[in-house]
Amino acid sequence: MEQNRVDMKDRRIVECLIKDPQTTPQLIADQTGYPPSTVQKRLLRLQQKEYIGRGYYVRDWAAVGFPLKSRVDIEVSAVAL
């Protein structure tokens, strides 16, 4: 595997992170069928490339195969009228 590329295994791991950013490497291994050591190594490599953060959140969507032009989080509180 080329070190700068994200392959289908990486992408499946990232999809698990997208579904549940609080997941663990063991749960990802269970969901994907990959050995836990493979998941751990790939997560570490994705972190080192800064594609994902330490809390397993996606930092570089395009690099992991999810093109995204922008992301906006909006928090709205109810105001009594």
C-alpha positions in Angstrom: 0.0 0.0 0.0 1.4 3.4 -0.9 1.8 5.4 2.2 0.2 8.6 0.9 -3.0 7.0 -0.5 -6.2 6.1 1.3 -7.4 2.7 0.2 -10.8 1.0 0.7 -9.7 -0.4 4.1 -8.9 3.1 5.3 -12.1 4.4 3.9 -14.2 1.7 5.7 -12.4 2.6 8.9 -13.2 6.3 8.4 -16.8 5.4 7.7 -17.0 3.8 11.1 -15.5 7.0 12.6 -18.1 9.1 10.8 -20.9 7.0 12.2 -19.5 7.1 15.7 -16.5 9.3 16.5 -16.3 7.9 20.0 -15.8 4.3 18.7 -12.8 2.2 19.7 -10.3 0.4 17.4 -11.7 -2.9 18.7 -15.3 -2.0 17.7 -14.0 -0.9 14.3 -12.2 -4.2 13.9 -15.5 -6.0 14.9 -17.5 -4.0 12.4 -15.1 -4.3 9.5 -13.7 -7.8 10.1 -10.1 -6.4 10.0 -7.7 -7.6 12.6 -7.4 -5.2 15.5 -3.7 -4.7 14.8 -4.5 -3.6 11.2 -7.1 -1.1 12.5 -4.7 0.3 15.0 -1.8 0.7 12.5 -4.1 2.4 10.0 -5.6 4.7 12.6 -2.1 5.7 13.6 -1.0 6.3 10.0 -4.2 8.4 9.4 -3.4 10.5 12.5 0.3 10.9 11.5 -0.9 12.2 8.0 -3.3 14.5 9.9 -6.2 13.0 8.0 -7.9 12.3 11.4 -7.4 13.8 14.8 -6.4 12.1 18.0 -10.0 11.8 19.0 -10.7 10.0 15.8 -12.5 12.9 14.1 -11.9 13.5 10.4 -9.6 16.5 9.8 -9.1 16.3 6.1 -12.3 15.0 4.4 -10.9 15.2 0.9 -7.8 13.2 1.8 -9.9 10.3 3.1 -12.0 10.2 0.0 -14.9 12.4 1.0 -14.8 15.6 -1.0 -16.3 18.4 1.0 -16.3 22.1 0.2 -17.4 23.4 3.6 -18.8 22.2 6.8 -21.0 24.4 9.0 -22.1 23.6 12.6 -25.0 25.6 13.8 -26.3 25.8 17.3 -29.6 27.4 17.8 -31.1 28.2 21.2 -34.8 28.7 21.7 -35.7 32.3 22.6 -39.0 33.2 24.3 -41.0 35.6 22.1 
